[in-house]
């Protein structure tokens, strides 16, 4: 444990989960042509609908498309011109972690993000680790602030808002487990847009889930119990999404969990409280794909075994992964979703994929390209209606 900037920082709780990088030349997924996955395991969640709905919640992914990134430093010169973490440390997360912690300390939050965005197009390891690295920036940045709202005001949503999740990890460590029951409803109370369920508010409550897994040392069901102390069903489900995400991103290198079982790929969803099953199943396909080396046909088969009420959710989760594992490539995502055995499976996969396109790009332009690439009129209609309703949330 160390004391920095007046805040207690429990270092052992906040070692980031390293996402395994898989680079495969040739056929990566059965029957889908040549697909290279730079970021094969980038699941992250999005807010549930504010009001009860029969439509499953959705968990899109993290990451950005490298071609979009064009960054300069504060003085207008190209950023990140020097090499870091080479050659032996090019796949060493701790090296990058130290680099961004130092940048935050010495040059500030904006400089750290400028550096990350500039390196992103050139470094495949940073592509795969972008979300965990923004957690690092958020955790370190939080030490500079007295409250979550001020830390969020200086944030950046690059790589699916990992900064905001990292901020929550630091603030939750300061609260301490002994004070959680009394304080958990106060941590996100000051976030702008709480009443309208803003994206910042969601990131705060979702980030609580990540922090709870850290402070309980990855005790999933205890973390869910803490989530249930939050006032409001939306808040409880959003918190649970952070818990399940933290569980799924285990790498068994520096981030462990006992709540994943290779011999039972649908666990812990099968053992989760009924109110949190849907949120769990929105994560679980990413774990299954990790276990079966990206075999989408096999993962479709596992989704068929899910309880009937959550089967659509599982296929939507698989759609998210179709987009996520292909860095939102239109043709590759389409081919993966068409592996579904029938219209129900394919249409739910399309719903998940188009939502991820929107989340990935923060735009509906690329999502429309995906919809236009589909050939079945019913799939096109479902894709476009989902695009319109989902993009309205942004």
C-alpha angles and dihedrals in degrees: 000000000000134000115227127170091349093303127112109235117193099207098188091060096055109052101135122242110250112223111220113246115221119187113179125174112210128010109005100164124042112261098354105100125237112345124164115196115207092173109027099167112037104132117158133157139250129202122284117237110281091235130045113277138173089226112096118248115249135229113199127184143260131243141071133244109258095220090063095060118099113154137171130188124249091272092053095252121125111280128230097023094153125076121241135190097018140189108337093025098047090111096034112112094195090061092056090041092057091047094055095041089055092047092053091048097046106029107015141242098300092052091052092052092045089054094047093049092048093051094044098083092050105041122062092191091058089049090056094041099038097111095047089046091055087052086058092051090048095049093050094042092053089066088071096059139068097212141022094247094059092047091050091051089064095045136115125212094213113140095017102309098294088150091067092048091051091051089056092050091058095044092047091052088055092052090053129210093269090062100041098100092054098039109032094095091051100053097080097025094106098050115124114251098022094142093053094043093245122196090250090054091049091050089052095051092040088049089056088065091055091047093048091055088052097047093046090045093245097312096155101190093044088051091052089051089055090049088055089061089070117101110246135036091244091055093048093051093045090051091048090054088062091048094052092043092053089050094050097050093065114138101181089229103085099341118062137176136179091204097083122075120189089201089054105040094179093056132137089027091064090056099038123111111271093247091059101039095095092052090049094051089052087066104034101081089066089059093046091052089051090053096046097041095250098312102161094180090057091046091052086055092053091050088056088062094056119109109277096247092059102036094098089051091055093051090048089051088053089053089055089053091047088060094037098051092049096045087247096302108172100216096041094047090050093051091051094050091048088063086081113114097228144003093278093056096041095045094051090047088053091050090054093045097049091048089052092050089056094045092046096051100025083227138090095219097088090040089059090052088054092049092047091053092061117095106199110086092218092053091048091051093049091046095051096043089051090048092054097046096042097045089053087070092064 
